[in-house]
Amino acid sequence: MYTVAALLAMAIALGGVMAILDSVLNLAGVAETVRKLPLVGGHLDVAVAIGMVWLLDIHIVNGFIAMPLREEWMSFVIKALSSSAWFL
C-alpha cells in the first residue's frame, strides 16, 4: 500500500514540476523549440521524472519488485517510468 501511495505522490509532484517547467519554457520562448527536438520533445516528462527520482534518491520500487535490481540506474528508470505512467 505504501508503494502505491508513494507512486501517486510522485506523480502529483511530477505534474507540478512539469507545469512549472512548461511555464518557464514558455516564458523563455523556447517551448516550441524544445518540443520539436527529436528525442527530448516527446519524452520530456520521462526525462524530468528520471531526474526527480535521481535527485530525491528514494527507493520505493525495491518493495514492489521481489528481486533486487542489478544496477542502481535501473531502479531510477523504473521508478521514473512508473511515476510518469501515473501522471499520464
N, C-alpha and C positions, 0 to 999 in steps of 0.2 A: 504494500500500500504506500509505503514511503517513497518507493521508486516512481510510482505514477504521479504522486503529488509533486515530487521534485522535477519531473519532466514537464508537468503543467506549469510550474513556477518558472522554469527556464524558458518555456515557450512564450509566456507572458512577458518575461524580461526581453526576449529576442524581439517581440513585437514592438516594445518600447524603444529598444536600441535601433531597430530598423526605421522606425518613424523619425527618430532624431537624425539618423544618417541620411535619410531621404531629404529631410528638411535642410540639412547642411549642404548636401549636394545641389539642391535646387537654389539655395541662397548663393552658392559659389558659381552657379551657372554651368556646372559640369555634369548634371544628372543625365542628360541625354547622351553625352559622350561616354560616360561610364556604362550606361545600359547597352550601348552599341558594341562594346568590346566583346569579342567572340567567346572567351571563356569566363570572364568575370561577370558580364552583364546579366546573363541568365541565372547565375548561381551566386549572386552576391549575398543573399541571405544565408546560404550554407557556409560561405567563407566567413561571414561575421559570426555565425554560430560556433564554428570551429575556434575562432579567435576568442570568443567569450568563454568557452569551456576550457581552453588552454590557460587563459588568464585567471579564471576562478579556481582552477585546479581542484575540481570536485570529482568524486568517484561514485556516481550513482549507478552506473551500469554494472559495476562489479557485483552488486546484489541481484541484478537482473539476469546476468549470464552465469551459468553454473560453473563454467571453466574459466580460468584466468586467461587473459589475452597475452600473446607472445611479446608484443611491443607496446610501449606506453602510448605511442602515437595512435594506435588502433583504438584505444579507449577514448581518446579525444574525438576522433572522427565519428565513432558510433554514437557517442553522447550528443554531438552536434547534429548529426543526421536525425536522431530521434527527436530532439527538441525542435528542429526546423520542420519535421513532419507534423508535429502537433501544432506548430504555428500556421502551417498552410491549411 
